[in-house]
Amino acid sequence: MSILLYSTINNDTKERILRTITKLFEKDVIEICQSTAALSCRLKQPHGKLELVITLVENQNKLTNLLLMHNLFINIPIILLLPGNDKEMVTIAHKLYPRYIGYIDDPPEALIEVLKKMINRLNNV
């Protein structure tokens, strides 16, 4: 199993999300991409054991860049974490067909519950 974390944010927010993810997964199963070029390169490779992608989106421009790569996300569950509840960003986010849309400032427990449910569902398929 492999979890891909995409974040161009390099601050406490990213570290907090990473700590949340490592409560459920070993660090060695978490891949991190810090640019859209790196994400695109990784998603063009065979997915292998890649189970899901968690994205931290810092602004609408970064979200639009993800939308341009939507064909690379086919058959990969996506969790989108947005900077806020901006109506336009949420509308764009839905075009990626994510399994879950949350917000960067949500409590860590929310992400943990979503991850548990997604992994249970993946393991039962």
CYANA upper distance limits for C-alpha pairs under 8 A (distance plus 0.5 A):
  1 MET  CA     29 VAL  CA      6.91
  1 MET  CA     49 LYS  CA      5.25
  1 MET  CA     50 LEU  CA      6.49
  1 MET  CA     51 GLU  CA      6.65
  2 SER  CA     29 VAL  CA      5.18
  2 SER  CA     30 ILE  CA      6.37
  2 SER  CA     31 GLU  CA      7.57
  2 SER  CA     49 LYS  CA      5.98
  2 SER  CA     50 LEU  CA      4.98
  2 SER  CA     51 GLU  CA      6.21
  2 SER  CA     52 LEU  CA      7.88
  3 ILE  CA     29 VAL  CA      6.57
  3 ILE  CA     30 ILE  CA      5.31
  3 ILE  CA     31 GLU  CA      6.59
  3 ILE  CA     50 LEU  CA      6.47
  3 ILE  CA     51 GLU  CA      6.44
  3 ILE  CA     52 LEU  CA      5.90
  3 ILE  CA     53 VAL  CA      6.55
  3 ILE  CA     54 ILE  CA      8.05
  4 LEU  CA     30 ILE  CA      6.29
  4 LEU  CA     31 GLU  CA      5.20
  4 LEU  CA     32 ILE  CA      6.31
  4 LEU  CA     33 CYS  CA      7.87
  4 LEU  CA     50 LEU  CA      7.71
  4 LEU  CA     52 LEU  CA      6.86
  4 LEU  CA     53 VAL  CA      5.19
  4 LEU  CA     54 ILE  CA      6.63
  5 LEU  CA     30 ILE  CA      7.46
  5 LEU  CA     31 GLU  CA      6.56
  5 LEU  CA     32 ILE  CA      5.31
  5 LEU  CA     33 CYS  CA      6.78
  5 LEU  CA     53 VAL  CA      6.42
  5 LEU  CA     54 ILE  CA      5.33
  5 LEU  CA     55 THR  CA      6.38
  5 LEU  CA     56 LEU  CA      8.33
  6 TYR  CA     32 ILE  CA      6.37
  6 TYR  CA     33 CYS  CA      5.31
  6 TYR  CA     34 GLN  CA      6.43
  6 TYR  CA     35 SER  CA      8.04
  6 TYR  CA     39 LEU  CA      7.42
  6 TYR  CA     53 VAL  CA      7.75
  6 TYR  CA     54 ILE  CA      6.65
  6 TYR  CA     55 THR  CA      5.18
  6 TYR  CA     56 LEU  CA      6.75
  7 SER  CA     14 LYS  CA      7.58
  7 SER  CA     32 ILE  CA      8.10
  7 SER  CA     33 CYS  CA      6.96
  7 SER  CA     34 GLN  CA      5.66
  7 SER  CA     35 SER  CA      7.68
  7 SER  CA     55 THR  CA      6.49
  7 SER  CA     56 LEU  CA      5.46
  7 SER  CA     57 VAL  CA      7.30
  8 THR  CA     33 CYS  CA      8.40
  8 THR  CA     34 GLN  CA      5.29
  8 THR  CA     35 SER  CA      6.30
  8 THR  CA     56 LEU  CA      7.97
  8 THR  CA     57 VAL  CA      8.14
  8 THR  CA     58 GLU  CA      7.97
  9 ILE  CA     13 THR  CA      8.03
  9 ILE  CA     14 LYS  CA      6.68
  9 ILE  CA     34 GLN  CA      8.23
  9 ILE  CA     56 LEU  CA      7.83
  9 ILE  CA     57 VAL  CA      8.44
  9 ILE  CA     58 GLU  CA      7.19
 10 ASN  CA     14 LYS  CA      6.59
 10 ASN  CA     15 GLU  CA      8.41
 11 ASN  CA     15 GLU  CA      7.13
 12 ASP  CA     16 ARG  CA      6.48
 13 THR  CA     17 ILE  CA      6.77
 13 THR  CA    104 ILE  CA      7.75
 14 LYS  CA     18 LEU  CA      6.58
 14 LYS  CA     56 LEU  CA      8.16
 15 GLU  CA     19 ARG  CA      6.59
 16 ARG  CA     20 THR  CA      6.73
 17 ILE  CA     21 ILE  CA      6.77
 17 ILE  CA    108 PRO  CA      7.84
 18 LEU  CA     22 THR  CA      6.69
 19 ARG  CA     23 LYS  CA      7.00
 20 THR  CA     24 LEU  CA      8.07
 20 THR  CA    108 PRO  CA      6.54
 20 THR  CA    111 LEU  CA      8.10
 20 THR  CA    112 ILE  CA      7.38
 21 ILE  CA     25 PHE  CA      6.70
 21 ILE  CA    112 ILE  CA      7.72
 22 THR  CA     26 GLU  CA      6.31
 22 THR  CA     27 LYS  CA      6.60
 24 LEU  CA    112 ILE  CA      8.02
 24 LEU  CA    116 LYS  CA      8.41
 25 PHE  CA     29 VAL  CA      7.31
 25 PHE  CA     30 ILE  CA      8.00
 26 GLU  CA     30 ILE  CA      7.71
 33 CYS  CA     38 ALA  CA      6.17
 33 CYS  CA     39 LEU  CA      6.02
 34 GLN  CA     38 ALA  CA      7.25
 34 GLN  CA     39 LEU  CA      7.98
 35 SER  CA     39 LEU  CA      6.74
 36 THR  CA     40 SER  CA      6.46
 36 THR  CA     65 ASN  CA      7.87
 36 THR  CA     66 LEU  CA      8.02
 37 ALA  CA     41 CYS  CA      6.62
 38 ALA  CA     42 ARG  CA      6.64
 39 LEU  CA     43 LEU  CA      6.63
 40 SER  CA     44 LYS  CA      6.69
 40 SER  CA     69 MET  CA      7.77
 40 SER  CA     72 LEU  CA      7.91
 41 CYS  CA     45 GLN  CA      7.24
 43 LEU  CA     47 HIS  CA      7.37
 43 LEU  CA     72 LEU  CA      6.45
 43 LEU  CA     73 PHE  CA      7.91
 44 LYS  CA     72 LEU  CA      7.34
 50 LEU  CA     76 ILE  CA      8.34
 51 GLU  CA     76 ILE  CA      7.15
 51 GLU  CA     77 PRO  CA      7.61
 51 GLU  CA    122 LEU  CA      8.40
 52 LEU  CA     76 ILE  CA      6.15
 52 LEU  CA     77 PRO  CA      5.39
 52 LEU  CA     78 ILE  CA      6.37
 52 LEU  CA     79 ILE  CA      8.20
 53 VAL  CA     76 ILE  CA      7.51
 53 VAL  CA     77 PRO  CA      6.83
 53 VAL  CA     78 ILE  CA      5.37
 53 VAL  CA     79 ILE  CA      6.73
 54 ILE  CA     78 ILE  CA      6.39
 54 ILE  CA     79 ILE  CA      5.20
 54 ILE  CA     80 LEU  CA      6.60
 54 ILE  CA     81 LEU  CA      8.04
 55 THR  CA     78 ILE  CA      7.95
 55 THR  CA     79 ILE  CA      6.69
 55 THR  CA     80 LEU  CA      5.54
 55 THR  CA     81 LEU  CA      6.47
 56 LEU  CA     80 LEU  CA      6.89
 56 LEU  CA     81 LEU  CA      5.41
 56 LEU  CA     82 LEU  CA      6.85
 56 LEU  CA     83 PRO  CA      8.49
 56 LEU  CA    104 ILE  CA      7.62
 57 VAL  CA     62 LYS  CA      6.69
 57 VAL  CA     63 LEU  CA      6.59
 57 VAL  CA     80 LEU  CA      7.70
 57 VAL  CA     81 LEU  CA      6.56
 57 VAL  CA     82 LEU  CA      5.68
 57 VAL  CA     83 PRO  CA      7.01
 58 GLU  CA     62 LYS  CA      7.14
 58 GLU  CA     63 LEU  CA      8.41
 58 GLU  CA     82 LEU  CA      7.20
 58 GLU  CA     83 PRO  CA      6.17
 59 ASN  CA     63 LEU  CA      7.00
 59 ASN  CA     82 LEU  CA      8.25
 59 ASN  CA     83 PRO  CA      7.32
 60 GLN  CA     64 THR  CA      6.60
 60 GLN  CA     89 MET  CA      6.57
 61 ASN  CA     65 ASN  CA      6.82
 62 LYS  CA     66 LEU  CA      6.94
 63 LEU  CA     67 LEU  CA      6.81
 63 LEU  CA     89 MET  CA      8.10
 63 LEU  CA     92 ILE  CA      7.96
 63 LEU  CA     93 ALA  CA      7.55
 64 THR  CA     68 LEU  CA      6.88
 64 THR  CA     92 ILE  CA      7.91
 65 ASN  CA     69 MET  CA      7.32
 66 LEU  CA     70 HIS  CA      6.91
 67 LEU  CA     92 ILE  CA      8.23
 67 LEU  CA     93 ALA  CA      8.39
 67 LEU  CA     95 LYS  CA      7.76
 67 LEU  CA     96 LEU  CA      6.80
 69 MET  CA     73 PHE  CA      7.84
 70 HIS  CA     74 ILE  CA      7.74
 70 HIS  CA     96 LEU  CA      6.62
 73 PHE  CA     77 PRO  CA      8.16
 73 PHE  CA     78 ILE  CA      8.23
 73 PHE  CA     96 LEU  CA      8.48
 77 PRO  CA     98 PRO  CA      7.03
 77 PRO  CA     99 ARG  CA      6.48
 78 ILE  CA     97 TYR  CA      8.21
 78 ILE  CA     98 PRO  CA      5.25
 78 ILE  CA     99 ARG  CA      6.11
 78 ILE  CA    100 TYR  CA      7.46
 79 ILE  CA     98 PRO  CA      6.28
 79 ILE  CA     99 ARG  CA      6.39
 79 ILE  CA    100 TYR  CA      5.43
 79 ILE  CA    101 ILE  CA      6.54
 79 ILE  CA    102 GLY  CA      8.16
 80 LEU  CA     93 ALA  CA      8.02
 80 LEU  CA     98 PRO  CA      7.10
 80 LEU  CA    100 TYR  CA      6.79
 80 LEU  CA    101 ILE  CA      5.35
 80 LEU  CA    102 GLY  CA      6.69
 80 LEU  CA    103 TYR  CA      8.36
 81 LEU  CA    101 ILE  CA      6.42
 81 LEU  CA    102 GLY  CA      5.23
 81 LEU  CA    103 TYR  CA      5.19
 81 LEU  CA    104 ILE  CA      5.83
 82 LEU  CA     89 MET  CA      8.42
 82 LEU  CA    101 ILE  CA      7.82
 82 LEU  CA    102 GLY  CA      6.72
 82 LEU  CA    103 TYR  CA      5.11
 82 LEU  CA    104 ILE  CA      6.19
 83 PRO  CA    103 TYR  CA      6.22
 83 PRO  CA    104 ILE  CA      5.88
 83 PRO  CA    105 ASP  CA      7.89
 84 GLY  CA    103 TYR  CA      6.37
 84 GLY  CA    104 ILE  CA      7.82
 84 GLY  CA    105 ASP  CA      8.48
 85 ASN  CA     89 MET  CA      8.06
 85 ASN  CA     90 VAL  CA      7.34
 85 ASN  CA    103 TYR  CA      7.89
 86 ASP  CA     90 VAL  CA      6.72
 87 LYS  CA     91 THR  CA      6.71
 88 GLU  CA     92 ILE  CA      6.81
 89 MET  CA     93 ALA  CA      6.47
 90 VAL  CA     94 HIS  CA      6.78
 91 THR  CA     95 LYS  CA      7.52
 92 ILE  CA     96 LEU  CA      8.04
 93 ALA  CA     97 TYR  CA      7.95
 93 ALA  CA     98 PRO  CA      7.99
 93 ALA  CA    101 ILE  CA      8.27
 94 HIS  CA     98 PRO  CA      7.04
100 TYR  CA    114 VAL  CA      8.18
102 GLY  CA    106 ASP  CA      7.43
102 GLY  CA    111 LEU  CA      8.41
106 ASP  CA    110 ALA  CA      7.31
106 ASP  CA    111 LEU  CA      8.40
107 PRO  CA    111 LEU  CA      7.98
108 PRO  CA    112 ILE  CA      6.82
109 GLU  CA    113 GLU  CA      6.66
110 ALA  CA    114 VAL  CA      6.88
111 LEU  CA    115 LEU  CA      6.58
112 ILE  CA    116 LYS  CA      6.62
113 GLU  CA    117 LYS  CA      6.77
114 VAL  CA    118 MET  CA      6.64
115 LEU  CA    119 ILE  CA      6.54
116 LYS  CA    120 ASN  CA      6.57
117 LYS  CA    121 ARG  CA      6.59
118 MET  CA    122 LEU  CA      6.61
119 ILE  CA    123 ASN  CA      6.51
120 ASN  CA    124 ASN  CA      6.70
121 ARG  CA    125 VAL  CA      6.96
